[in-house]
Amino acid sequence: MKRFALIVALFLLALAAGTFAAAKSYQFTGVVKAVDAGTLTVEKSAKETWQFDLPKDAKGGAPKVGDRVTVYYKMVATEIESKKK
């Protein structure tokens, strides 16, 4: 019985490690151009401006327009729609 519990625990640990490894972190650095209701717009260059969702519990406080920031984010699928070929 102890052996079975150990196998289950190792499986759950491997599953959790795989889940965290799948969500790779990225970063984007630039100047804050706008802070609106729940969104943050950051400009890296004249050709590259990104908009991020800004949850209220985000670490680092509330950035202001003109601040130079580094945004740490993860790409996470929220919906997948399949099309038949």
Secondary structure as UniProt FT lines:
FT   HELIX           2..22
FT   STRAND          25..36
FT   TURN            37..38
FT   STRAND          39..45
FT   TURN            46..47
FT   STRAND          48..53
FT   TURN            56..57
FT   TURN            59..60
FT   TURN            65..66
FT   STRAND          68..74
//
